[in-house]
Amino acid sequence: MKPFLFTLGMLLLYVVFLTYQSDHNLYVRQLEQLKQVADECSSSAGMYYDEALFSEGKTIYNQIECEKVIDYIIKANLRLDNNFVPISDSYWTDKVTYRVTYLDHSNTSFPYNYIDPNGRFTKTVAEPTIIVIIDAGKPPYRLTFLKPKHAIRTSAYEYWHSY
């Protein structure tokens, strides 16, 4: 009976480790994709600026167009519906939220010391910048006793003038 109980305990421990490892590997891949989505959002939004003011040497982002392209990229890449709720084949289960900060010549004097609203980092910004922060919620680990934190990724697109 003793070898049976020992084998059963080891099998249970192995299943827990295997489940955690497979969930964590998938989560790491999804975090990398989330970072790539944030990068794509910030760089794509950086293409929408006021051309007339740009010819005068000022970079001012068209925030309405930037929001449209960011919405589209997040919904398409993370498989979300129009309310940013994941559809059935999405990895994420919580509603996805995002925040965009526009630092341009209309609202900022450079250099500017940007402080992340979550307090995770600070950055000295020297040129017009778009910062995108995506919060995809908690990862869907199968082990219920794990309490993972929210998956948050940040990206900044900084437009450098070449004088």
Order of alpha helices (4+ residues) and beta strands (2+ residues): alpha-alpha-alpha-beta-beta-beta-beta-beta
